Amino acid sequence: MLQSVREVGIEEGIEIGIQKGMKKGMEKGRLIGKILMAQLVIRQAVYSEQELEIKSIDELKRLLAETEMKMS
């Protein structure tokens, strides 16, 4: 009984972790897409997709804000 409860808890924890990881990945993907599109609009390729992929979400948000400022 205790083992099965523990296994259910572990499975639920894994599922929650997967969901959170997917959500973060999707957010990063959207930010990267916006940055790349903004770079195209202003005709300034500063970062490649590979360079952006290794950055944190906070860094990507900052870069997007900077790039959008250049569009104004």
Secondary structure, 3 states (H helix, E strand, C coil): CHHHHHHHHHHHHHHHHHHHHHHHHHHHHHHHHHHHHHHHHCCCCCCCHHHHHCCCHHHHHHHHHHHHHHHC
